Amino acid sequence: MGSDADKPPIYAALDLGTNNCRLLIAVPTRPGQFRVIDAFSRIVRLGEGLGRTGSLSRGAMDRATAALAVCAQKISARDVVRCRLIATEACRAAANGAEFIEEVTERTGLELEIVSRETEARLAVSGCGSLVDRKARGAVLFDIGGGSSEIALLDLRGPYTRRLASRIVAWTSLPVGVVSLAERHGGRNVTPELFEQMVAETVELIAQFPERDKLKDLVDTENFHLLGTSGTVTTLAGVHLGLERYDRRQVDGLWLTAEESDTLVKRIAGWSFEERVANPCIGSDRADLVLAGCAIFEAIRRVWPARALRVADRGLREGLLTEMMVADGVWRRRETRRGN
């Protein structure tokens, strides 16, 4: 039997977003990689009504706290050496966001930190970096959230590096996500005119990003691609594959051509609310949000046309785990032990 010293350390990462509460508990394996030993994900709609009232509602806070209590149990059941628990746009934007974080600590024992938009963009890159095509010279990574959408422009010219966050040449956080856009325009009965209005509104927001042309010479060439991480792009991938039940293993890392993306967006935009509910990769949880997500995706594609999109079913939690493990030097130590 091996000693405790031989056991890999256990890490936990939690991301409380505007729409979802997600937890990963993992141990490091090969350099740059880890194995998930426990996970949890629940749609909590923490940002429901936030755009209208400016505050988190009691019902939304209770839903999120119930999910966080499950996460607290999972973390306490493991010998976790280090964890990082973050909250994003809903808590950043809400007038009572900081008070809610204090309430969470009192009720669950979890201490969440509200991260900046810049940190969120960096974590998304750290979490998805391994899916960037090694031959690419430029990429635009985007994370369509519930209350905001993070976009990072990566200039990949020069020697390959595993620390892709160092290749961010510009980033922005759009103050729009699937929940906020759907609440503003309605997500159930979306006419072609309303869909186009949502796209145009998002394009206008991107137009205010002064450094959006940093990769101008690479956009729409074979050396450039989009990398998307969010429920929107993973849903599109699931629909594209015709999955009867969502399967992360088939979705994470999937490539979609520009033509396939065009077809998917048109197809889903043409479905009624009931047809969206009936699709196993959308369902009742996402049926009123998926078209707002498609509109944001379409706006990104119009500003940065690309011949291909890579789909990532990973993001902030994976970025948190990677950054904690790098900071602790776990992969370096394990390599040294193996060498000895």
C-alpha positions in Angstrom: 0.0 0.0 0.0 1.2 3.5 -0.8 1.7 6.2 1.8 -0.4 9.3 2.0 2.6 11.2 0.5 2.1 9.2 -2.7 -1.6 10.2 -3.0 -2.2 13.2 -5.3 -3.5 16.3 -3.6 -7.2 17.1 -4.1 -8.4 20.5 -5.5 -11.9 22.0 -5.7 -13.1 24.8 -8.0 -16.6 26.4 -7.9 -18.1 28.8 -10.4 -21.4 30.5 -9.4 -22.6 32.3 -12.5 -25.8 34.2 -13.5 -27.4 30.9 -14.6 -25.5 28.0 -13.2 -23.7 26.8 -10.1 -20.9 24.4 -11.0 -18.3 22.5 -9.0 -15.3 20.3 -9.9 -13.1 18.3 -7.5 -10.0 16.9 -9.2 -6.5 15.5 -8.7 -3.5 16.3 -10.9 -2.3 13.6 -13.3 0.1 14.0 -16.2 1.7 17.5 -16.7 -1.0 20.0 -17.5 -3.8 17.5 -16.9 -6.1 16.4 -14.0 -8.7 13.8 -13.3 -12.2 14.8 -12.0 -13.2 12.8 -9.0 -16.5 14.6 -8.3 -18.6 17.2 -10.0 -21.9 19.0 -9.6 -23.9 21.3 -11.8 -27.3 22.9 -11.4 -29.2 25.7 -13.2 -30.1 28.2 -10.4 -30.9 31.3 -12.5 -29.3 33.6 -9.8 -29.6 36.6 -12.2 -33.4 36.2 -12.8 -35.0 39.6 -12.8 -31.7 41.3 -12.1 -31.8 43.5 -15.2 -35.2 44.8 -14.1 -34.6 45.4 -10.4 -30.9 45.8 -10.0 -30.9 43.2 -7.2 -30.8 39.5 -6.6 -34.3 38.2 -5.7 -35.0 36.2 -2.6 -36.1 33.2 -4.6 -33.0 33.2 -6.8 -30.7 33.5 -3.7 -32.4 30.6 -2.0 -32.1 28.4 -5.2 -28.4 29.3 -5.4 -27.8 28.7 -1.7 -29.4 25.3 -1.9 -27.1 24.3 -4.7 -24.1 25.7 -2.8 -25.0 23.7 0.2 -24.7 20.5 -1.9 -21.3 21.8 -3.1 -20.2 22.4 0.5 -21.1 18.8 1.4 -19.1 17.4 -1.5 -16.0 19.5 -0.6 -16.2 18.6 3.1 -16.5 14.9 2.2 -13.0 15.0 0.5 -9.6 15.8 1.8 -9.3 19.0 -0.3 -5.9 20.7 0.1 -6.9 23.9 -1.8 -10.1 25.4 -3.3 -11.1 28.5 -5.1 -14.8 29.5 -5.2 -15.8 32.3 -7.4 -18.9 34.3 -8.3 -19.3 36.2 -11.5 -21.6 38.7 -13.3 -24.8 38.4 -11.2 -23.0 39.1 -8.0 -20.8 41.8 -9.6 -23.8 43.7 -11.0 -26.3 43.2 -8.1 -26.7 46.0 -5.5 -27.0 43.2 -2.9 -24.3 40.9 -4.4 -21.8 41.4 -1.5 -24.5 40.8 1.1 -25.5 37.6 -0.7 -21.9 36.4 -0.5 -21.8 37.0 3.2 -25.1 35.2 3.6 -23.7 32.2 1.7 -20.8 32.0 4.1 -23.2 32.0 7.1 -25.5 29.4 5.6 -23.1 27.0 3.9 -19.6 27.8 5.3 -18.3 28.5 1.8 -16.3 31.7 1.2 -16.9 32.9 -2.4 -15.0 35.7 -4.1 -16.5 38.0 -6.7 -14.0 38.1 -9.5 -13.4 40.9 -12.0 -14.3 40.5 -15.7 -10.7 40.5 -16.6 -10.0 37.6 -14.3 -13.0 35.8 -15.7 -11.6 36.2 -19.3 -8.2 34.9 -18.2 -9.6 31.9 -16.4 -11.7 31.0 -19.5 -8.4 31.0 -21.6 -6.6 29.0 -18.9 -9.4 26.4 -18.8 -9.8 26.0 -22.6 -6.3 26.7 -23.9 -5.5 23.1 -24.7 -8.2 23.1 -27.4 -6.6 25.9 -29.4 -5.3 24.4 -32.7 -1.5 24.2 -32.5 -1.3 25.3 -36.1 -3.4 28.4 -35.6 -1.8 31.8 -35.6 -4.8 33.6 -34.0 -8.0 32.7 -32.2 -10.9 34.4 -30.5 -12.1 32.7 -27.4 -15.6 33.6 -26.1 -17.6 32.6 -23.1 -21.3 33.5 -23.4 -22.5 33.7 -19.8 -25.9 34.4 -18.2 -25.3 38.1 -17.5 -22.1 38.9 -19.4 -20.0 37.5 -22.3 -16.2 37.4 -22.1 -14.1 37.6 -25.3 -10.3 37.2 -25.5 -8.2 37.8 -28.6 -5.2 35.4 -28.8 -2.2 36.2 -30.9 -0.5 32.8 -31.3 2.4 33.8 -33.5 5.7 32.8 -31.9 6.8 29.7 -30.1 4.1 27.4 -28.6 3.4 27.9 -24.9 1.1 26.0 -22.5 0.4 29.3 -20.7 -2.0 30.7 -23.3 -3.2 33.5 -21.0 0.1 35.2 -21.8 -1.0 35.4 -25.5 -4.1 37.5 -24.8 -3.6 40.7 -26.8 -7.0 42.2 -26.1 -10.1 41.2 -24.1 -13.5 42.6 -23.4 -16.6 41.8 -21.3 -19.9 42.5 -23.0 -22.6 43.5 -20.5 -25.0 41.0 -22.1 -25.6 37.3 -21.6 -28.3 34.8 -22.3 -30.4 35.6 -19.3 -30.2 39.4 -19.6 -30.8 39.4 -23.3 -33.7 36.9 -23.1 -35.3 38.9 -20.3 -35.1 42.1 -22.3 -36.5 40.8 -25.5 -38.4 37.7 -24.4 -37.1 34.2 -25.1 -40.2 32.1 -25.8 -41.7 33.5 -29.1 -38.7 34.9 -31.0 -39.6 36.2 -34.5 -36.8 36.5 -37.2 -37.1 40.3 -36.8 -36.6 40.0 -33.0 -33.7 37.6 -33.4 -32.0 40.0 -35.8 -32.6 42.9 -33.4 -30.7 40.9 -30.6 -27.8 40.2 -33.0 -27.6 43.9 -34.1 -27.7 45.0 -30.5 -24.8 42.7 -29.6 -22.8 43.8 -32.7 -23.2 47.4 -31.5 -21.8 46.5 -28.1 -18.8 44.8 -29.7 -18.2 47.8 -31.9 -17.5 49.8 -28.7 -14.5 47.5 -28.0 -11.6 49.6 -29.3 -9.1 46.7 -29.8 -11.4 44.4 -31.7 -9.3 44.7 -34.9 -6.1 43.4 -33.2 -6.2 40.2 -35.3 -7.5 41.8 -38.5 -4.9 40.3 -40.7 -5.7 36.7 -39.5 -9.5 36.8 -39.3 -11.2 34.5 -41.9 -8.0 32.8 -42.9 -7.1 29.1 -42.4 -4.7 30.2 -39.6 -7.6 31.5 -37.4 -10.5 30.0 -35.6 -13.1 30.7 -32.9 -13.1 28.8 -29.6 -16.4 28.9 -27.8 -17.2 27.8 -24.2 -20.7 28.1 -22.9 -24.0 26.3 -22.8 -24.9 28.0 -26.1 -22.1 26.4 -28.1 -22.3 23.0 -26.3 -26.0 23.0 -27.0 -25.4 23.7 -30.7 -22.9 20.9 -30.8 -25.3 18.4 -29.2 -28.1 19.4 -31.7 -25.6 19.0 -34.5 -24.7 15.5 -33.4 -28.3 14.6 -32.9 -27.6 13.4 -29.4 -30.6 11.7 -27.6 -28.8 12.6 -24.3 -26.1 15.2 -23.9 -22.7 13.6 -23.8 -19.7 15.8 -22.9 -17.2 13.3 -24.3 -18.6 13.8 -27.8 -19.0 17.5 -27.5 -15.8 18.8 -25.9 -13.3 19.5 -28.7 -15.7 19.1 -31.6 -15.1 21.2 -34.7 -17.9 22.9 -36.5 -17.4 24.6 -39.9 -18.9 28.0 -40.6 -21.5 26.4 -42.9 -22.5 24.0 -40.1 -22.8 26.9 -37.6 -25.0 28.8 -40.1 -27.3 25.8 -40.6 -27.6 25.1 -36.8 -28.5 28.7 -35.9 -31.1 28.9 -38.7 -32.5 25.6 -37.7 -32.9 26.4 -34.0 -34.2 29.9 -34.7 -36.9 28.3 -36.8 -38.2 26.1 -34.0 -41.1 27.0 -31.8 -40.7 27.2 -28.1 -42.3 23.7 -27.8 -39.9 22.2 -30.3 -36.9 23.7 -28.4 -38.3 22.2 -25.2 -38.6 18.8 -26.9 -35.0 18.7 -28.1 -33.0 16.6 -25.5 -30.0 18.9 -25.8 -32.1 22.0 -25.0 -35.0 21.0 -22.8 -37.2 23.2 -20.6 -34.2 24.6 -18.7 -32.7 26.3 -21.8 -35.6 26.6 -24.2 -36.2 30.3 -23.4 -32.4 31.2 -23.4 -30.9 29.3 -26.3 -32.0 31.9 -29.0 -30.5 34.8 -27.0 -27.3 32.7 -26.9 -27.5 32.1 -30.6 -27.9 35.8 -31.2 -24.7 36.6 -29.2 -22.8 33.8 -31.0 -24.0 35.2 -34.4 -22.8 38.7 -33.5 -19.4 37.4 -32.6 -19.2 35.5 -35.9 -20.1 38.7 -37.8 -17.4 40.7 -36.2 -14.7 37.9 -36.3 -15.6 35.7 -39.3 -14.0 32.3 -39.0 -14.0 29.1 -41.1 -14.2 26.9 -38.0 -15.4 26.9 -34.4 -14.0 24.6 -31.8 -16.5 23.7 -29.0 -15.3 23.5 -25.4 -17.3 21.9 -22.6 -14.9 23.4 -20.1 -14.2 26.8 -18.8 -13.7 28.7 -15.5 -13.6 25.7 -13.2 -10.9 24.1 -15.3 -9.0 27.4 -15.4 -9.2 27.7 -11.6 -7.9 24.1 -11.2 -5.1 24.6 -13.7 -3.9 27.9 -12.1 -4.0 26.4 -8.6 -2.0 23.3 -9.6 0.5 25.4 -11.5 1.0 27.8 -8.5 1.5 24.8 -6.2 4.0 23.2 -8.7 2.3 19.8 -8.4 3.2 18.7 -11.9 6.8 19.8 -11.5 7.1 17.9 -8.2 5.6 14.7 -9.7 8.0 14.9 -12.6 10.9 15.3 -10.2 9.7 12.3 -8.2 9.3 10.2 -11.3 12.8 11.2 -12.4 14.3 10.1 -9.1 
